[in-house]
Amino acid sequence: MDDRETGITAVLGGRAAAGNVRGPVTGAAEAADPDLGPRLRISVLWGDLTEVPADVHVTGHYAGVAPTSAEKALDKAISGHGRRVVAEHNRRGWIDARLGKVTYFPTPWPAASPASGAAGSDGVAEDGAIHSAAVVGMGRMGRFTERGAARLYESLLGEVLGLGHMRKVAMVLIGSKPGSLKLRQAARALVHGFDAALDAMAVPPGGREFLPEVVLVEVDRLRAEKTQKAVRDFARGVRRVQVAKHLVVPPSCGGTVMRTSAAAFALLELAALTRADAPPEGAEALRTVLGGIEDKHLREGVRAGLESLAADEICPTGVSVTTRVKDSASRTPPVNISVLRSDKGLRWAALSDRAAIPEREVRIDGALFHQLVDRLTEPSVRDARELPDLLSRLVVPIEFQWLLTPDAPVNLEVDRNTAIVPWEFLSDIRQGTGGCTPLATRTPFSRNLRTAHSSMDVNEEHTVGPPRALVIGDPGSSDRGAALNGAREEARRVARTLTAHGVDVRLLVGPPGSRGRVEGEEAATRLDVLQALLTQRYHIVHYCGHGTFSSSRSSGWIFDDGVLTAQELEQLSGPPRIVVANACYSARGEPPSAEGEPSAGGKPPAEEVFKLADEFLRAGVVHYVGAAWQLRDAQSLVFADAFYEHLFSENTSVGEAVCAARLRTYNKRGRTEDPHSWSAWAAYQHYGDPTDHFLRGPGTTA
């Protein structure tokens, strides 16, 4: 038996599963009510999308993501033996992946003719060839919502109705694959979106000569059953939409049963054998199966579970007992919260799909607020233990405190006034205090900056092509008499990790003439780094070294030949996708001043920590990960190792990678009372979408 998929009969020893006998093998929609006139006909077919005859075949497409699953199969079918058409268009950035935008791909073969294949009674060629393909934009991966899916379906059907000549559309249930929406969410969005399109086109029931037929194709039998039930459930009461009563099961259309689905069907058959009306040979078969379980308690537990399953009369469309991979946390929509400074304190808003956005204002004394922020910026061990719970209870509205849980990623919108707060210390008030791991180590926790100066450039050029990285290690150590060995080791390890994952890395280590550089390593100068940033495209920029802060324009990264500041980055037009600033910010070299700048080794003011990050974000960097205060080399190495290890893991979002790196840094603090080691995990701030993914391989960076 194939390791991944098999036929139902092979799994069940030639017996028909319940899902095989629920309806006829063809699933034509029930006859239209003559009083209503034509309606949009929807049927669900078990098979391979590329083998279903239709006027056009449709899949979804995420911005900058190489084709996978149905989109990849469709691309292969329309491309023949040459270069993949959809993949090449994606690589070159030619696909408009904005939500609901349709991109067509005509095939190189002529339409069906008497010589190549007869046309069916509905005018669609029956030779199985694909005559036109289309992908509809889903926006950026990780941002696809049910509301967005409904808009996508409305736009798609509006396009089909506008063209007027398409009689049959074959498509997958867009947005229902792992990492997007749940299947029933996608089904509900499809029905509502199609109904909205018919309403927008002024198509009342019975008001149009004909409407096209939509065939939803699913290659896996169990998912096809579930799709059929879900679409039909949500179409009840929608007068313009008519869904076939039964799943369409053609004699041969490429349908399969995946391993987990086969197990689910087999489980249903076993459950049926526990019923009182089961035939004697069925009871004997069940005893044989259970007899293989040696532990008595386990055997009785399995029997009881099967009896419960049988008593519930669960049909295949309701099966939930399947083998499944642990879902990524990013598959749960994030909790979006906005916190902005107001005249009286802090103004909070919970952003959701509801028509109303709840707002609350928390009044707080400005001096008290800044004192709390100051104490939590590079905190003492005692403050790091005791003040996070106060931060959550003092400045967060009571209703919003209950939104801060590990059940979903947290995406916090801040302005320049609230960005100075170390929000990563926010706690889950349900867990109480003492002994619990911090919230930001258990769920992705990120920020978005509200600013009038950020780039509105929608150019996605930096998201395609082979991934490239610029890694800079200890570029400013010669004036200290010794190299920062930890920063250099970090840079080399990051470079090795990225290279191992197919990233083209340029590594710059140490200033010119410094000791400790490995032969062949390129020296790091401010001019060379600026040349690389301003004239070339990099997907990842990683800096590990010293940073400095002041109330002047000199905040930035320290190089032997000066400080790389926000001023130089104002001309950055081709921003990297991810910037990791793993800098040991120490304010070294900054003399005390009347303006209150920190002395050497002092604690940087919270307002200054943000300057360089702000400039990168203004330029259009998608993800900025930086440390808000001084770190030890050991903690920097731990964080960097864990971040890149998880960034390139299967189905892991950038937010999850940061969360995993925070957790490992937190767990490595040991029994030390060193404040820098104790709270290093909270120093790492992530600006960007926590659910966004950085995919691997040439041409697949998202």
MARKE-403181 format. One line per 4 residues: number of its first residue (from 1); their letters; for each residue x, y, z of C-alpha. Coordinates in Angstrom, 3 decimals, decimal comma. Example, Ala and Ser with C-alpha at 12.3 -4.5 7.8 and 13.67 -1.06 7.14 Angstrom:
% residues 2
1) AS) 12,300 -4,500 7,800 | 13,670 -1,060 7,140
//
This chain:
% residues 702
1) MDDR) 0,000 0,000 0,000 | 1,289 3,458 -0,887 | 2,582 5,316 2,151 | 0,498 8,414 1,480
5) ETGI) -2,707 7,422 -0,290 | -4,748 4,412 -1,265 | -8,193 3,378 -2,416 | -11,057 2,892 0,009
9) TAVL) -11,566 -0,717 -1,017 | -7,915 -1,541 -0,375 | -8,163 -0,215 3,176 | -11,410 -1,971 3,992
13) GGRA) -10,624 -5,273 2,283 | -13,031 -4,830 -0,598 | -15,992 -3,678 1,540 | -17,781 -0,450 0,683
17) AAGN) -17,306 2,363 3,172 | -20,275 4,373 4,361 | -19,012 7,319 2,371 | -19,196 5,282 -0,834
21) VRGP) -22,914 4,552 -0,707 | -24,421 7,838 0,411 | -25,582 8,864 -3,048 | -25,433 8,236 -6,756
25) VTGA) -22,139 8,234 -8,622 | -23,097 11,371 -10,463 | -24,124 14,396 -8,482 | -26,169 16,558 -10,801
29) AEAA) -27,927 19,381 -9,046 | -31,587 18,906 -8,297 | -34,012 20,353 -10,799 | -34,458 24,072 -10,591
33) DPDL) -37,737 25,422 -9,292 | -39,496 26,892 -12,335 | -40,840 29,705 -10,186 | -37,300 30,781 -9,309
37) GPRL) -35,741 30,400 -12,725 | -32,008 29,754 -13,223 | -29,756 29,698 -10,189 | -26,009 29,379 -9,794
41) RISV) -25,402 25,622 -9,741 | -22,634 24,317 -7,488 | -21,513 20,714 -7,296 | -18,633 19,071 -5,450
45) LWGD) -16,616 16,470 -7,373 | -14,155 13,930 -6,046 | -11,211 13,989 -8,430 | -8,163 15,757 -9,827
49) LTEV) -8,751 19,363 -10,873 | -6,682 18,948 -14,023 | -8,833 16,046 -15,243 | -12,224 17,748 -14,953
53) PADV) -13,553 19,235 -18,237 | -14,442 22,929 -17,897 | -14,144 26,273 -19,650 | -11,704 27,543 -17,044
57) HVTG) -9,804 25,976 -14,127 | -9,154 28,190 -11,091 | -6,908 28,054 -8,022 | -5,781 30,653 -5,466
61) HYAG) -2,374 32,325 -5,344 | -0,497 33,949 -2,446 | 1,759 36,908 -3,242 | 5,319 35,817 -3,920
65) VAPT) 4,716 32,165 -3,003 | 5,699 29,510 -5,518 | 2,838 27,249 -6,693 | 2,031 24,268 -4,478
69) SAEK) -0,722 21,619 -4,316 | -3,541 22,304 -6,814 | -1,870 25,423 -8,207 | 1,297 23,448 -8,909
73) ALDK) -0,663 20,635 -10,572 | -2,536 23,145 -12,728 | 0,742 24,853 -13,649 | 2,211 21,528 -14,754
77) AISG) -0,876 20,698 -16,804 | -0,861 23,966 -18,785 | 2,906 24,186 -19,224 | 3,563 20,981 -21,119
81) HGRR) 7,199 19,931 -20,942 | 8,674 23,425 -20,928 | 9,245 25,976 -18,169 | 6,396 26,205 -15,673
85) VVAE) 4,278 29,174 -16,721 | 2,703 30,144 -13,366 | 5,931 29,594 -11,424 | 7,861 31,765 -13,879
89) HNRR) 5,276 34,547 -13,716 | 5,450 34,364 -9,921 | 9,248 34,504 -9,946 | 9,209 37,605 -12,125
93) GWID) 6,488 39,301 -10,090 | 4,026 39,354 -12,991 | 1,050 37,931 -11,089 | -1,267 40,491 -9,509
97) ARLG) -1,847 38,726 -6,191 | -3,956 41,444 -4,620 | -7,106 40,025 -3,088 | -9,602 38,980 -5,767
101) KVTY) -7,465 39,917 -8,792 | -7,622 37,250 -11,521 | -4,663 36,366 -13,751 | -5,414 34,201 -16,803
105) FPTP) -3,101 31,654 -18,413 | -4,328 30,443 -21,828 | -2,927 27,043 -22,777 | -0,848 26,500 -25,934
109) WPAA) -3,346 23,946 -27,294 | -6,294 24,884 -29,565 | -9,838 24,472 -28,342 | -11,456 21,081 -28,828
113) SPAS) -12,403 20,206 -32,363 | -13,947 17,173 -34,021 | -10,418 15,925 -34,598 | -9,133 16,421 -31,082
117) GAAG) -12,148 15,726 -28,934 | -15,877 16,130 -29,174 | -17,710 18,717 -27,174 | -20,311 17,676 -24,695
121) SDGV) -23,897 18,809 -24,653 | -22,982 21,745 -22,446 | -20,391 22,987 -24,917 | -17,408 21,967 -22,768
125) AEDG) -14,790 19,726 -24,349 | -14,847 16,195 -22,982 | -11,251 15,332 -23,798 | -10,062 16,313 -20,341
129) AIHS) -7,678 18,997 -21,656 | -7,422 22,329 -19,887 | -8,289 25,136 -22,263 | -7,843 28,073 -19,909
133) AAVV) -6,435 28,434 -16,409 | -6,626 31,268 -13,903 | -5,256 32,092 -10,476 | -7,032 34,504 -8,162
137) GMGR) -5,021 36,633 -5,746 | -5,193 35,853 -2,028 | -2,899 38,660 -0,853 | 0,004 37,918 1,486
141) MGRF) 0,255 34,558 3,212 | -0,900 34,723 6,819 | -3,351 37,594 6,217 | -6,153 35,656 4,532
145) TERG) -9,387 35,936 6,548 | -12,928 34,681 6,057 | -14,062 38,182 5,173 | -11,243 38,398 2,637
149) AARL) -12,230 35,004 1,209 | -15,810 36,205 0,688 | -14,483 39,238 -1,191 | -12,282 36,945 -3,289
153) YESL) -15,230 34,751 -4,292 | -17,401 37,775 -5,017 | -14,706 39,214 -7,290 | -14,118 35,865 -9,032
157) LGEV) -17,767 35,226 -9,848 | -18,232 38,838 -10,891 | -15,427 38,359 -13,398 | -16,991 35,140 -14,748
161) LGLG) -20,409 36,768 -15,082 | -18,866 39,787 -16,758 | -17,177 37,635 -19,405 | -20,520 36,011 -20,119
165) HMRK) -19,389 32,996 -22,168 | -18,181 30,585 -19,479 | -20,644 27,777 -18,815 | -18,573 25,642 -16,457
169) VAMV) -15,913 26,696 -13,920 | -13,798 24,026 -12,205 | -12,004 25,155 -9,077 | -10,767 24,121 -5,658
173) LIGS) -12,212 25,466 -2,416 | -9,749 28,353 -2,209 | -8,409 29,132 1,256 | -9,297 25,793 2,861
177) KPGS) -5,834 24,244 2,952 | -3,743 24,026 6,178 | -2,322 27,405 7,102 | -5,372 29,332 5,845
181) LKLR) -9,020 28,998 6,886 | -10,924 26,056 8,257 | -12,848 24,167 5,597 | -16,258 25,333 6,829
185) QAAR) -15,057 28,942 6,989 | -13,983 28,755 3,348 | -17,284 27,119 2,366 | -19,300 29,824 4,108
189) ALVH) -17,195 32,526 2,457 | -17,799 30,941 -0,963 | -21,586 30,925 -0,579 | -21,734 34,464 0,801
193) GFDA) -19,283 35,786 -1,785 | -21,114 34,206 -4,719 | -24,454 35,497 -3,423 | -22,989 39,009 -3,086
197) ALDA) -21,682 38,855 -6,674 | -25,096 37,853 -7,993 | -26,661 40,658 -5,996 | -24,118 43,204 -7,262
201) MAVP) -24,734 42,147 -10,877 | -28,473 42,658 -10,326 | -29,212 39,000 -10,960 | -32,445 38,232 -9,088
205) PGGR) -33,687 34,637 -8,994 | -35,063 33,926 -12,457 | -33,688 37,166 -13,876 | -30,990 35,815 -16,201
209) EFLP) -31,119 33,440 -19,161 | -28,432 31,183 -17,728 | -25,843 31,131 -14,962 | -22,620 29,103 -15,100
213) EVVL) -22,062 25,885 -13,230 | -19,320 25,858 -10,588 | -17,642 22,534 -9,878 | -15,617 22,378 -6,663
217) VEVD) -12,978 19,687 -7,063 | -11,297 17,903 -4,156 | -8,774 15,114 -4,715 | -9,179 13,508 -1,253
221) RLRA) -12,424 11,620 -0,659 | -12,997 12,582 2,953 | -12,316 16,291 2,280 | -14,667 16,051 -0,705
225) EKTQ) -17,395 14,665 1,579 | -16,841 17,430 4,108 | -16,793 20,119 1,408 | -20,056 18,819 -0,048
229) KAVR) -21,789 18,944 3,344 | -20,381 22,336 4,324 | -21,296 24,106 1,075 | -24,776 22,598 1,080
233) DFAR) -25,306 23,555 4,735 | -24,421 27,204 4,156 | -26,389 27,435 0,888 | -29,681 26,604 2,607
237) GVRR) -31,901 29,653 2,394 | -29,713 31,366 -0,245 | -32,184 31,625 -3,138 | -29,677 32,402 -5,869
241) VQVA) -27,424 29,409 -5,142 | -28,309 25,776 -5,811 | -26,019 23,011 -4,493 | -26,157 19,402 -5,695
245) KHLV) -27,593 16,934 -3,208 | -24,800 14,409 -3,577 | -21,083 14,291 -4,104 | -20,122 13,741 -7,744
249) VPPS) -18,106 10,519 -8,051 | -17,129 10,063 -11,709 | -15,883 6,670 -12,957 | -12,355 8,015 -13,344
253) CGGT) -11,254 11,520 -12,484 | -8,113 11,032 -10,421 | -9,619 11,009 -6,936 | -7,669 9,354 -4,117
257) VMRT) -8,004 8,643 -0,416 | -5,176 10,052 1,653 | -3,815 7,958 4,492 | -5,502 9,931 7,285
261) SAAA) -8,819 9,875 5,414 | -8,547 6,138 4,841 | -7,980 5,702 8,576 | -11,086 7,760 9,317
265) FALL) -13,240 5,643 7,000 | -11,808 2,466 8,498 | -12,575 3,756 11,993 | -16,198 4,320 11,023
269) ELAA) -16,454 0,774 9,733 | -15,021 -0,572 12,999 | -17,500 1,562 14,968 | -20,361 0,077 12,916
273) LTRA) -19,346 -3,419 14,062 | -20,147 -2,529 17,711 | -23,831 -1,934 16,990 | -26,428 -4,434 18,156
277) DAPP) -27,555 -5,122 14,589 | -24,028 -5,941 13,390 | -23,795 -9,343 11,650 | -22,150 -12,186 13,622
281) EGAE) -19,103 -12,197 11,379 | -18,709 -8,470 12,118 | -18,623 -9,066 15,868 | -16,014 -11,779 15,358
285) ALRT) -13,924 -9,407 13,234 | -14,079 -6,780 15,985 | -12,950 -9,292 18,620 | -10,016 -10,201 16,381
289) VLGG) -8,990 -6,566 16,035 | -9,323 -5,823 19,758 | -7,564 -9,048 20,615 | -4,366 -7,567 19,294
293) IEDK) -4,359 -5,051 22,152 | -2,703 -6,786 25,082 | -3,458 -4,227 27,802 | -6,930 -4,960 29,198
297) HLRE) -7,749 -1,379 30,206 | -6,616 -0,052 26,842 | -8,662 -2,704 25,035 | -11,798 -1,800 26,989
301) GVRA) -11,164 1,883 26,391 | -10,899 1,369 22,630 | -14,128 -0,644 22,603 | -15,946 2,034 24,622
305) GLES) -14,700 4,723 22,254 | -15,925 2,790 19,210 | -19,317 2,225 20,816 | -19,616 5,948 21,552
309) LAAD) -18,682 6,764 17,973 | -21,287 4,323 16,645 | -23,980 5,666 18,991 | -23,458 9,180 17,645
313) EICP) -24,095 7,898 14,111 | -21,315 10,047 12,763 | -21,200 10,110 8,977 | -17,913 10,626 7,098
317) TGVS) -18,556 14,331 6,740 | -18,441 14,698 10,514 | -15,399 12,574 11,236 | -12,995 14,415 13,500
321) VTTR) -10,900 11,474 14,695 | -8,051 11,625 12,182 | -4,293 11,605 12,333 | -3,200 15,192 12,016
325) VKDS) -0,021 17,212 12,275 | 0,096 19,701 15,110 | -1,234 22,980 13,799 | 1,098 25,947 13,618
329) ASRT) 0,166 28,699 16,043 | 0,099 31,097 13,111 | -2,952 29,276 11,756 | -5,022 30,941 14,441
333) PPVN) -5,848 34,525 13,431 | -3,882 36,978 15,573 | -5,402 39,203 18,223 | -4,952 42,720 16,828
337) ISVL) -4,751 45,448 19,455 | -3,926 49,117 18,992 | -2,408 51,230 21,774 | -1,752 54,926 21,099
341) RSDK) -0,871 57,854 23,323 | -3,667 60,296 24,139 | -3,878 63,534 26,128 | -5,114 61,665 29,187
345) GLRW) -3,155 58,438 28,937 | -3,412 55,505 26,529 | -6,146 54,878 23,959 | -6,746 51,200 23,218
349) AALS) -8,713 49,547 20,404 | -9,366 45,884 19,598 | -9,312 45,415 15,843 | -11,600 42,690 14,510
353) DRAA) -13,930 41,775 11,645 | -16,879 43,293 13,493 | -18,540 46,451 12,254 | -17,778 48,169 15,558
357) IPER) -14,268 48,548 16,958 | -14,287 48,671 20,771 | -12,162 51,505 22,174 | -11,104 52,166 25,754
361) EVRI) -9,000 54,887 27,328 | -6,786 54,230 30,327 | -5,894 57,333 32,303 | -2,406 57,229 33,750
365) DGAL) -0,059 59,820 35,168 | 2,713 60,561 32,646 | 5,514 60,538 35,232 | 4,316 57,212 36,669
369) FHQL) 4,045 55,743 33,169 | 7,611 56,762 32,242 | 8,926 55,462 35,550 | 7,381 52,054 34,831
373) VDRL) 8,803 52,041 31,290 | 12,228 53,018 32,609 | 12,220 50,269 35,234 | 11,295 47,634 32,655
377) TEPS) 13,870 48,768 30,092 | 16,991 46,744 30,886 | 15,417 45,846 34,252 | 16,920 44,464 37,398
381) VRDA) 16,140 40,837 38,157 | 13,638 41,896 40,797 | 11,830 44,300 38,444 | 11,780 41,689 35,682
385) RELP) 10,057 39,306 38,096 | 7,582 41,667 39,727 | 6,653 44,463 37,308 | 5,272 42,614 34,222
389) DLLS) 2,022 41,765 35,997 | 1,708 45,393 37,112 | 2,245 46,554 33,521 | -0,623 44,341 32,353
393) RLVV) -3,013 45,390 35,088 | -2,143 49,087 35,253 | -2,130 50,193 31,607 | -4,216 47,552 29,769
397) PIEF) -8,042 47,884 29,900 | -9,649 45,097 31,925 | -11,605 43,755 28,909 | -8,441 43,678 26,790
401) QWLL) -6,411 41,885 29,456 | -8,396 38,736 28,659 | -7,331 38,919 25,009 | -3,701 38,419 25,991
405) TPDA) -3,458 34,630 26,066 | -1,287 31,984 24,391 | -4,348 30,860 22,405 | -3,525 33,207 19,505
409) PVNL) -0,668 35,401 18,256 | -0,704 38,990 19,527 | -0,174 41,820 17,051 | 0,210 45,181 18,786
413) EVDR) -0,123 48,447 16,845 | 1,967 51,204 18,434 | 2,929 54,784 17,660 | 6,247 56,477 18,388
417) NTAI) 5,109 57,298 21,931 | 3,995 53,802 22,849 | 6,778 51,985 20,974 | 9,131 52,795 23,855
421) VPWE) 7,216 50,452 26,178 | 8,692 46,933 26,564 | 5,310 45,348 25,804 | 6,985 41,961 25,531
425) FLSD) 6,699 41,836 29,339 | 2,883 41,790 29,173 | 1,535 38,800 31,079 | -1,437 36,499 30,785
429) IRQG) -3,490 37,536 33,813 | -5,335 34,191 33,845 | -2,160 32,383 34,890 | -1,536 34,597 37,904
433) TGGC) 2,002 35,398 38,928 | 4,992 33,326 39,822 | 6,502 30,326 38,119 | 4,816 30,709 34,714
437) TPLA) 6,685 31,276 31,486 | 6,069 34,744 29,996 | 3,346 35,218 27,392 | 5,771 36,335 24,639
441) TRTP) 7,634 33,014 24,978 | 4,433 30,992 24,511 | 2,788 32,734 21,549 | 4,043 34,974 18,716
445) FSRN) 4,064 38,566 19,969 | 4,847 41,320 17,484 | 4,396 45,016 16,845 | 3,290 47,238 13,978
449) LRTA) 4,315 50,887 13,867 | 1,750 53,541 12,997 | 3,585 56,313 11,170 | 2,939 58,818 8,396
453) HSSM) 6,449 58,296 7,045 | 6,467 54,589 6,147 | 6,918 53,477 2,558 | 3,795 52,760 0,517
457) DVNE) 5,838 51,028 -2,202 | 4,044 47,849 -3,219 | 6,981 46,576 -5,258 | 7,480 42,926 -4,295
461) EHTV) 10,768 42,501 -6,155 | 12,592 41,714 -2,941 | 10,317 38,719 -2,328 | 11,299 36,717 -5,400
465) GPPR) 14,442 35,054 -6,662 | 17,083 33,074 -4,783 | 17,315 34,304 -1,167 | 20,332 36,474 -0,326
469) ALVI) 21,647 37,620 3,046 | 24,112 40,214 4,328 | 25,683 39,193 7,659 | 27,825 41,717 9,586
473) GDPG) 29,828 40,720 12,663 | 31,781 42,962 15,067 | 32,583 45,803 12,652 | 33,851 48,233 15,291
477) SSDR) 36,207 46,597 17,785 | 39,675 47,960 17,004 | 39,375 50,946 19,354 | 38,698 48,531 22,225
481) GAAL) 41,917 46,614 21,730 | 40,233 43,232 21,226 | 37,647 41,639 19,001 | 34,133 40,849 20,190
485) NGAR) 34,596 37,133 19,791 | 30,975 36,373 20,578 | 29,707 38,675 17,816 | 32,146 37,196 15,313
489) EEAR) 31,186 33,647 16,260 | 27,521 34,568 15,941 | 28,021 36,031 12,473 | 29,858 32,920 11,294
493) RVAR) 27,253 30,574 12,731 | 24,406 32,574 11,188 | 26,206 32,522 7,834 | 26,666 28,733 8,033
497) TLTA) 23,021 28,181 8,938 | 21,738 30,382 6,120 | 24,093 28,791 3,601 | 22,898 25,344 4,626
501) HGVD) 19,362 26,419 3,733 | 20,273 27,587 0,261 | 20,760 31,282 1,040 | 23,491 33,183 -0,821
505) VRLL) 25,408 34,867 2,036 | 27,838 37,793 2,018 | 29,736 37,728 5,320 | 31,548 40,820 6,651
509) VGPP) 33,550 40,286 9,864 | 35,638 42,761 11,858 | 37,091 46,095 10,731 | 40,074 46,248 8,328
513) GSRG) 43,358 45,361 10,003 | 41,797 43,844 13,094 | 43,036 40,608 14,612 | 41,056 37,430 14,833
517) RVEG) 39,593 37,412 11,341 | 39,649 34,120 9,481 | 41,676 34,144 6,299 | 39,488 35,014 3,340
521) EEAA) 36,835 36,801 5,400 | 35,782 40,184 4,054 | 36,274 43,138 6,422 | 33,271 45,211 7,498
525) TRLD) 33,299 48,951 6,862 | 30,457 51,407 7,048 | 30,957 52,338 3,381 | 30,840 48,741 2,170
529) VLQA) 27,688 48,018 4,158 | 25,976 51,135 2,828 | 26,995 50,211 -0,709 | 25,450 46,778 -0,232
533) LLTQ) 22,234 48,086 1,333 | 21,635 50,935 -1,117 | 22,598 49,250 -4,383 | 21,733 45,562 -3,934
537) RYHI) 18,741 43,491 -2,862 | 18,990 41,342 0,265 | 16,220 39,272 1,797 | 17,942 39,120 5,213
541) VHYC) 20,330 41,534 6,923 | 21,842 40,339 10,207 | 23,990 42,656 12,351 | 25,807 41,595 15,508
545) GHGT) 28,073 44,088 17,220 | 27,755 47,268 19,272 | 25,049 49,889 19,075 | 24,934 53,375 20,500
549) FSSS) 22,218 55,855 21,409 | 22,017 59,575 21,937 | 19,472 62,353 21,583 | 21,319 63,502 18,462
553) RSSG) 21,334 61,834 15,028 | 24,221 59,530 16,002 | 22,160 56,597 17,262 | 22,970 53,465 15,295
557) WIFD) 25,418 50,624 14,659 | 29,072 51,172 15,551 | 31,693 50,647 12,844 | 35,404 51,305 13,143
561) DGVL) 35,023 54,213 10,715 | 31,941 55,732 12,308 | 28,326 55,057 13,230 | 25,780 53,830 10,700
565) TAQE) 22,789 56,012 11,551 | 19,239 56,517 10,393 | 20,412 59,462 8,326 | 22,329 57,208 5,895
569) LEQL) 19,358 54,864 5,563 | 16,971 57,604 4,409 | 17,967 56,775 0,805 | 17,200 53,062 1,173
573) SGPP) 14,822 52,184 -1,690 | 15,301 48,412 -1,863 | 14,669 47,323 1,736 | 15,499 43,819 2,970
577) RIVV) 12,629 41,567 3,946 | 14,033 40,770 7,406 | 16,492 42,795 9,486 | 17,880 41,227 12,669
581) ANAC) 19,808 43,731 14,802 | 21,418 41,564 17,461 | 23,392 44,481 18,851 | 24,866 44,808 22,334
585) YSAR) 23,644 48,338 22,957 | 25,880 49,891 25,582 | 26,145 53,632 24,749 | 29,929 53,221 24,806
589) GEPP) 31,805 56,271 23,646 | 28,914 58,604 24,454 | 30,072 61,182 26,979 | 27,645 62,549 29,547
593) SAEG) 25,897 65,729 28,485 | 23,550 68,325 29,825 | 20,806 66,717 27,771 | 20,955 63,634 29,927
597) EPSA) 22,689 61,273 27,512 | 24,003 58,129 29,200 | 27,619 57,778 30,081 | 29,723 54,808 29,033
601) GGKP) 28,124 51,611 30,185 | 24,929 53,473 31,108 | 21,373 52,532 30,369 | 20,058 53,967 27,065
605) PAEE) 16,892 56,061 27,299 | 13,889 54,156 25,958 | 13,101 56,879 23,415 | 16,489 56,384 21,708
609) VFKL) 16,343 52,591 21,413 | 13,872 52,951 18,601 | 15,664 55,249 16,140 | 17,388 52,846 13,762
613) ADEF) 14,462 50,418 13,778 | 12,190 53,316 12,850 | 14,267 54,149 9,781 | 14,315 50,568 8,533
617) LRAG) 10,539 50,368 9,011 | 10,047 53,653 7,177 | 12,005 52,236 4,245 | 9,623 49,279 3,977
621) VVHY) 11,351 46,439 5,834 | 8,708 43,751 6,419 | 10,223 42,337 9,633 | 12,565 44,070 12,064
625) VGAA) 13,883 42,087 15,024 | 16,080 44,048 17,396 | 17,309 44,165 20,967 | 16,149 47,052 23,094
629) WQLR) 19,030 46,930 25,585 | 22,471 45,480 26,270 | 22,876 41,723 25,837 | 25,539 39,195 26,728
633) DAQS) 27,222 37,280 23,905 | 25,856 33,968 25,183 | 22,229 35,136 25,011 | 22,734 36,684 21,557
637) LVFA) 24,090 33,385 20,235 | 21,220 31,392 21,730 | 18,621 33,703 20,221 | 20,227 33,788 16,755
641) DAFY) 20,656 30,006 16,594 | 17,052 29,346 17,588 | 15,592 32,051 15,346 | 17,146 30,803 12,108
645) EHLF) 16,662 27,165 13,050 | 12,905 27,764 13,321 | 12,649 30,310 10,488 | 13,573 27,549 8,051
649) SENT) 11,433 24,876 9,713 | 8,380 23,500 7,963 | 5,254 25,704 8,223 | 6,810 28,098 10,747
653) SVGE) 5,987 31,801 10,603 | 8,429 34,595 11,379 | 6,499 35,332 14,568 | 6,776 31,719 15,671
657) AVCA) 10,511 31,756 14,985 | 10,919 34,829 17,195 | 8,738 33,240 19,882 | 10,786 30,038 19,837
661) ARLR) 14,010 32,044 20,065 | 12,662 34,035 23,022 | 11,654 30,818 24,767 | 15,055 29,205 24,298
665) TYNK) 16,781 32,385 25,527 | 14,442 32,444 28,546 | 15,137 28,784 29,350 | 18,912 29,300 29,085
669) RGRT) 19,047 32,031 31,727 | 19,734 29,387 34,392 | 20,074 30,426 38,021 | 22,015 33,583 37,263
673) EDPH) 21,160 36,861 38,948 | 22,787 38,818 36,122 | 20,046 41,225 34,939 | 21,222 41,160 31,322
677) SWSA) 20,982 37,388 31,179 | 17,745 37,193 33,159 | 15,656 39,447 30,893 | 17,458 39,003 27,554
681) WAAY) 14,412 37,225 26,069 | 12,270 40,361 26,567 | 14,809 42,665 24,916 | 13,955 41,216 21,501
685) QHYG) 11,250 43,248 19,796 | 9,663 42,069 16,548 | 8,027 44,550 14,181 | 5,987 42,784 11,519
689) DPTD) 3,119 40,355 10,921 | 3,525 37,398 13,321 | 1,754 35,049 10,896 | 3,891 35,909 7,847
693) HFLR) 6,148 33,172 6,481 | 9,657 33,205 5,040 | 9,681 30,219 2,698 | 12,724 28,290 1,617
697) GPGT) 14,412 27,541 -1,665 | 15,166 29,479 -4,848 | 12,279 31,655 -5,893 | 10,169 30,799 -2,859
701) TA) 10,877 33,511 -0,324 | 7,602 35,054 0,688
//
